[in-house]
Amino acid sequence: MTILKRVGGILIVGAATAAMVSLSAAPALAATFSVTPGGSFSFSGSGQVKDQTTGTVAHCTINLSGTLKSGHGLSGAGIGSITSASFTGCTIATISVSVAVHGLPWKENVTGVNATTGTAKGNISGIDLVASAPGCSATLDGTAAGANNGKTNISYKNSTGKLTLLGNGNLHSWAVSGCFGLLNNGDVQKASGSGTVSPKQTITSP
């Protein structure tokens, strides 16, 4: 009986150890999110891009529109799609700047939700903008002009419908021509600003 008990004990300990190893090796479940009501949306606000080397700031009025997925158990990657974007009234000091939009549709991605504050965080990716002014042209993108992989981090507050550009991401200036030293190839560019999403959306993490 003693031998049997020892064997049984060894088997139980072995099984428990195997189970613990299996659980520790299992991949973490990807976060999922809920969006209500989803569907078509628009964004209206203002923003700026600041060159982190020269300090040059460009201001614009921003209007976006697109669609958000609706429902529960949604992946945060590509939870929304921006299909139309315009940047108007853009200026650097008193210089008027025209901005052409490339790379659409851009993606909206959610990376997490703070349940206490009702705030979702994530990013907009796929950004590619070409700015031009007298004696100056440049592309705002991620790793190169025309790469269509520019990204800026965002936050969204459920109670107010306010979307904020958080001022970090991977945006740089590329294909700079002229521009009088206001910006240079490879300069880090940080976007900031805010506006309102309509209709107001509610994004939660179940």
C-alpha positions as CSV (number, residue, x, y, z in Angstrom):
1,M,0.0,0.0,0.0
2,T,2.8,2.4,0.8
3,I,4.4,1.9,-2.6
4,L,1.0,2.4,-4.3
5,K,0.4,5.6,-2.3
6,R,3.9,6.9,-3.3
7,V,3.2,6.1,-6.9
8,G,-0.2,7.7,-6.8
9,G,1.3,10.8,-5.1
10,I,4.0,11.0,-7.8
11,L,1.4,10.8,-10.5
12,I,-0.7,13.5,-8.9
13,V,2.2,15.9,-8.5
14,G,3.4,15.2,-12.0
15,A,-0.1,15.9,-13.4
16,A,-0.4,19.1,-11.4
17,T,3.1,20.2,-12.6
18,A,2.3,19.5,-16.2
19,A,-1.0,21.4,-15.9
20,M,0.8,24.4,-14.4
21,V,3.5,24.3,-17.2
22,S,0.7,24.1,-19.8
23,L,-1.1,27.1,-18.4
24,S,2.1,29.2,-18.1
25,A,3.0,28.4,-21.7
26,A,-0.5,29.2,-23.1
27,P,-0.6,32.5,-25.0
28,A,-2.5,35.5,-23.4
29,L,-5.9,36.1,-24.9
30,A,-6.0,39.2,-27.1
31,A,-8.1,42.1,-25.8
32,T,-11.5,42.6,-27.4
33,F,-13.7,45.6,-27.4
34,S,-17.4,46.6,-27.8
35,V,-18.5,49.6,-29.9
36,T,-22.0,51.2,-29.7
37,P,-23.6,52.3,-32.0
38,G,-20.7,52.0,-34.6
39,G,-21.5,52.6,-38.3
40,S,-20.8,55.9,-40.1
41,F,-19.1,58.7,-38.1
42,S,-17.6,62.1,-38.7
43,F,-14.9,64.1,-36.8
44,S,-14.5,67.8,-36.8
45,G,-11.7,69.6,-35.0
46,S,-8.4,71.4,-35.2
47,G,-4.8,70.2,-34.9
48,Q,-1.2,71.1,-35.3
49,V,2.0,69.3,-36.2
50,K,5.2,70.5,-34.6
51,D,8.7,69.8,-35.9
52,Q,10.7,68.5,-33.0
53,T,14.0,69.8,-34.4
54,T,13.2,73.3,-35.7
55,G,10.1,74.0,-33.6
56,T,8.0,74.9,-36.7
57,V,4.3,74.5,-36.1
58,A,1.6,74.0,-38.8
59,H,-2.0,74.5,-37.8
60,C,-5.0,73.1,-39.7
61,T,-8.8,72.5,-39.4
62,I,-9.4,68.8,-39.6
63,N,-12.5,66.9,-40.9
64,L,-12.6,63.1,-41.1
65,S,-15.3,60.6,-41.9
66,G,-15.5,56.8,-42.0
67,T,-17.0,53.8,-40.3
68,L,-16.6,52.0,-37.0
69,K,-17.4,48.3,-36.5
70,S,-20.3,47.7,-34.2
71,G,-20.9,45.0,-31.6
72,H,-19.0,43.0,-29.0
73,G,-15.8,40.9,-29.1
74,L,-14.2,43.1,-31.6
75,S,-10.4,43.2,-32.3
76,G,-8.9,46.6,-31.6
77,A,-6.8,46.4,-34.8
78,G,-8.8,48.1,-37.6
79,I,-11.8,48.7,-35.4
80,G,-12.5,51.7,-37.6
81,S,-11.7,53.0,-41.1
82,I,-11.2,56.6,-42.1
83,T,-12.3,56.9,-45.7
84,S,-12.3,60.7,-46.2
85,A,-10.0,63.3,-44.7
86,S,-9.5,67.0,-45.3
87,F,-7.0,69.5,-43.8
88,T,-8.0,73.1,-44.5
89,G,-7.0,76.6,-43.5
90,C,-3.5,75.3,-42.9
91,T,-0.8,77.8,-41.9
92,I,2.8,78.0,-40.8
93,A,2.9,81.4,-39.1
94,T,1.3,83.6,-41.8
95,I,2.2,81.2,-44.7
96,S,-0.8,79.4,-46.2
97,V,-0.2,75.7,-46.8
98,S,-2.1,73.2,-49.0
99,V,-2.4,69.6,-47.8
100,A,-3.1,66.6,-50.1
101,V,-4.3,63.4,-48.4
102,H,-2.9,60.0,-49.4
103,G,-3.0,56.4,-48.2
104,L,-6.8,56.2,-47.5
105,P,-8.4,54.4,-46.0
106,W,-6.6,55.0,-42.7
107,K,-7.1,52.6,-39.8
108,E,-8.4,53.4,-36.4
109,N,-7.0,51.0,-33.8
110,V,-7.9,50.6,-30.1
111,T,-5.2,49.3,-27.7
112,G,-7.0,49.6,-24.4
113,V,-9.9,51.2,-22.4
114,N,-9.8,52.7,-18.9
115,A,-13.1,51.7,-17.5
116,T,-12.8,54.2,-14.6
117,T,-12.5,57.2,-16.9
118,G,-14.4,55.8,-19.9
119,T,-11.4,56.6,-22.1
120,A,-10.2,54.5,-25.0
121,K,-6.6,54.8,-26.3
122,G,-5.2,53.7,-29.6
123,N,-3.9,55.2,-32.8
124,I,-4.7,56.2,-36.4
125,S,-2.4,54.5,-38.9
126,G,-1.7,54.7,-42.6
127,I,-1.2,58.5,-42.6
128,D,0.4,60.1,-45.6
129,L,0.1,63.8,-46.2
130,V,1.8,66.0,-48.8
131,A,2.1,69.7,-47.9
132,S,3.0,72.5,-50.3
133,A,3.5,76.2,-50.0
134,P,5.4,78.8,-52.0
135,G,9.0,77.6,-52.2
136,C,8.3,74.5,-50.0
137,S,6.9,71.0,-50.2
138,A,7.2,68.0,-47.9
139,T,5.5,64.7,-47.0
140,L,4.3,63.7,-43.6
141,D,4.6,59.9,-43.2
142,G,6.1,57.2,-41.1
143,T,9.3,55.6,-42.4
144,A,9.5,57.3,-45.9
145,A,7.6,59.4,-48.3
146,G,4.8,57.4,-49.8
147,A,5.1,54.5,-47.3
148,N,1.5,55.2,-46.1
149,N,2.5,54.0,-42.6
150,G,2.4,57.2,-40.6
151,K,0.8,56.8,-37.1
152,T,-0.3,59.1,-34.4
153,N,-1.7,58.1,-31.0
154,I,-5.2,59.1,-29.9
155,S,-7.6,59.0,-27.0
156,Y,-11.4,59.0,-27.1
157,K,-13.7,59.9,-24.1
158,N,-17.1,58.1,-24.2
159,S,-19.0,60.7,-22.1
160,T,-18.0,63.7,-24.3
161,G,-17.4,62.2,-27.7
162,K,-14.0,64.1,-27.7
163,L,-11.1,62.6,-29.7
164,T,-7.6,63.9,-28.8
165,L,-4.4,63.6,-30.8
166,L,-1.8,62.8,-28.1
167,G,1.3,64.2,-29.8
168,N,3.3,61.0,-30.3
169,G,3.6,58.3,-32.9
170,N,6.0,57.8,-35.8
171,L,5.4,60.8,-38.0
172,H,8.4,62.3,-39.8
173,S,8.9,64.8,-42.6
174,W,10.2,63.4,-45.9
175,A,10.9,64.5,-49.4
176,V,11.5,68.0,-48.2
177,S,12.1,70.5,-51.0
178,G,13.0,74.1,-50.2
179,C,11.2,75.1,-47.0
180,F,13.9,77.6,-45.9
181,G,15.1,75.4,-43.0
182,L,11.6,75.3,-41.4
183,L,11.8,71.5,-41.5
184,N,14.2,68.8,-42.7
185,N,14.2,65.3,-44.0
186,G,13.8,62.8,-41.2
187,D,12.6,65.4,-38.6
188,V,10.2,64.0,-36.0
189,Q,6.8,65.5,-36.3
190,K,4.3,65.4,-33.4
191,A,0.6,65.9,-34.0
192,S,-1.7,67.3,-31.4
193,G,-5.2,68.7,-31.2
194,S,-8.8,67.6,-30.6
195,G,-12.3,67.5,-31.9
196,T,-15.7,65.9,-31.6
197,V,-16.9,62.6,-33.1
198,S,-20.5,62.4,-34.3
199,P,-22.6,60.5,-33.5
200,K,-21.0,59.9,-30.1
201,Q,-19.6,56.4,-29.7
202,T,-19.2,54.2,-26.6
203,I,-16.1,52.0,-26.6
204,T,-15.7,49.5,-23.8
205,S,-13.6,46.4,-23.0
206,P,-15.8,43.6,-21.8
